[in-house]
Amino acid sequence: MRHIQGDQGFNTLGRLEVPEQAIEELLVNALIHRDYFTSASIRVMVFVDRIEIISPGHLPDSLSIETIRHGAANRRNPTLTEHAVHLLPYRGLGTGIPRALNTWPHITLINDVVGNQFKVVISRLKPKTEVTMQVTMEVTMEVEKVVRSLSRELTRIELQKNLDFKNADYFRKAYILPALESGLIEMTLPDKPRSSKQSYRRTTKGQQWLREHSEIDE
């Protein structure tokens, strides 16, 4: 997941794009209220635009999406609920969903009765604005070479060949990974980082940085 600088100092790690408390509350909710009579697992999947938490068992009895949004709950696993306060960051019956929504309102709740599962979809929002101010970050020589080489989408092998490198492992660690971490380049298949079809391209931030530094070079 991305970290956002926001109003924090330049040297801080930044905050997660989705508040950690919201994710924690929803994970605890899945563990406490899942249906343990089915062998299905709780699934957590991270996509480019969303996070999905899917737990076995639809809402029991008369509960609905609307009622749980306002704190209604039913103890499907009463023994676990009684001991949860000593095992998990659990703050009380019926409080998890409202607290998560209050922390991060971009959450969709889906009660899948036919599939016998409960799904939570947490949206990962795009930054509100593109990079408009001068990018003044320090960029290493290795990262700069990668950014300048990506005039089009290239695979790791193509990049390595363009920069005349033999050692693939060193190239990945010293060039590709730092360039990705800088946010100046990105994967074309972020959900499949080890795909044989994986390529790399400049991000908007990378394009901005290149324009600024090309002007300086001239």
Solvent accessible surface area in square Angstrom, and as a share of the most:
residue,aa,sasa,rsa
1,M,86,0.38
2,R,97,0.35
3,H,104,0.46
4,I,88,0.44
5,Q,71,0.32
6,G,51,0.49
7,D,129,0.67
8,Q,68,0.30
9,G,42,0.41
10,F,166,0.69
11,N,142,0.73
12,T,64,0.37
13,L,163,0.81
14,G,15,0.15
15,R,118,0.43
16,L,54,0.27
17,E,10,0.04
18,V,0,0.00
19,P,39,0.25
20,E,118,0.53
21,Q,72,0.32
22,A,0,0.00
23,I,27,0.13
24,E,52,0.23
25,E,6,0.03
26,L,3,0.02
27,L,62,0.31
28,V,10,0.06
29,N,26,0.13
30,A,5,0.04
31,L,71,0.36
32,I,1,0.00
33,H,40,0.18
34,R,25,0.09
35,D,26,0.13
36,Y,107,0.41
37,F,203,0.85
38,T,40,0.23
39,S,119,0.77
40,A,52,0.41
41,S,76,0.49
42,I,43,0.22
43,R,114,0.42
44,V,77,0.44
45,M,64,0.29
46,V,76,0.44
47,F,55,0.23
48,V,77,0.44
49,D,80,0.41
50,R,73,0.27
51,I,4,0.02
52,E,17,0.08
53,I,3,0.01
54,I,8,0.04
55,S,9,0.06
56,P,6,0.04
57,G,3,0.03
58,H,56,0.25
59,L,23,0.11
60,P,27,0.17
61,D,119,0.62
62,S,106,0.69
63,L,30,0.15
64,S,44,0.28
65,I,46,0.23
66,E,103,0.46
67,T,54,0.32
68,I,13,0.07
69,R,95,0.35
70,H,140,0.62
71,G,27,0.26
72,A,41,0.32
73,A,38,0.30
74,N,52,0.27
75,R,104,0.38
76,R,67,0.24
77,N,23,0.12
78,P,60,0.38
79,T,95,0.55
80,L,48,0.24
81,T,12,0.07
82,E,104,0.46
83,H,96,0.43
84,A,0,0.00
85,V,89,0.51
86,H,149,0.66
87,L,122,0.61
88,L,50,0.25
89,P,61,0.39
90,Y,33,0.12
91,R,113,0.41
92,G,25,0.25
93,L,75,0.37
94,G,15,0.15
95,T,47,0.27
96,G,15,0.14
97,I,9,0.05
98,P,38,0.24
99,R,63,0.23
100,A,0,0.00
101,L,21,0.10
102,N,132,0.67
103,T,42,0.24
104,W,37,0.13
105,P,89,0.56
106,H,75,0.33
107,I,11,0.05
108,T,74,0.43
109,L,13,0.07
110,I,72,0.36
111,N,44,0.22
112,D,43,0.22
113,V,88,0.51
114,V,151,0.87
115,G,44,0.42
116,N,63,0.32
117,Q,36,0.16
118,F,12,0.05
119,K,45,0.19
120,V,5,0.03
121,V,24,0.14
122,I,0,0.00
123,S,37,0.24
124,R,27,0.10
125,L,79,0.39
126,K,174,0.74
127,P,103,0.65
128,K,198,0.84
129,T,103,0.60
130,E,118,0.53
131,V,51,0.29
132,T,116,0.67
133,M,151,0.67
134,Q,109,0.49
135,V,14,0.08
136,T,113,0.66
137,M,46,0.21
138,E,164,0.73
139,V,29,0.17
140,T,73,0.43
141,M,120,0.54
142,E,45,0.20
143,V,6,0.03
144,E,55,0.25
145,K,78,0.33
146,V,0,0.00
147,V,0,0.00
148,R,85,0.31
149,S,24,0.16
150,L,5,0.02
151,S,92,0.60
152,R,153,0.56
153,E,85,0.38
154,L,4,0.02
155,T,40,0.23
156,R,58,0.21
157,I,117,0.60
158,E,65,0.29
159,L,0,0.00
160,Q,17,0.08
161,K,163,0.69
162,N,91,0.46
163,L,37,0.18
164,D,114,0.59
165,F,55,0.23
166,K,180,0.76
167,N,88,0.45
168,A,33,0.26
169,D,74,0.38
170,Y,111,0.42
171,F,0,0.00
172,R,93,0.34
173,K,126,0.53
174,A,25,0.19
175,Y,9,0.03
176,I,2,0.01
177,L,77,0.38
178,P,39,0.25
179,A,0,0.00
180,L,38,0.19
181,E,146,0.66
182,S,21,0.13
183,G,28,0.27
184,L,0,0.00
185,I,3,0.02
186,E,64,0.29
187,M,44,0.20
188,T,27,0.16
189,L,63,0.31
190,P,69,0.44
191,D,80,0.41
192,K,130,0.55
193,P,75,0.47
194,R,232,0.85
195,S,31,0.20
196,S,115,0.74
197,K,161,0.68
198,Q,13,0.06
199,S,16,0.10
200,Y,17,0.07
201,R,88,0.32
202,R,43,0.16
203,T,23,0.13
204,T,69,0.40
205,K,65,0.27
206,G,0,0.00
207,Q,72,0.32
208,Q,26,0.11
209,W,5,0.02
210,L,25,0.12
211,R,132,0.48
212,E,19,0.08
213,H,48,0.21
214,S,35,0.23
215,E,122,0.55
216,I,117,0.60
217,D,97,0.50
218,E,176,0.79
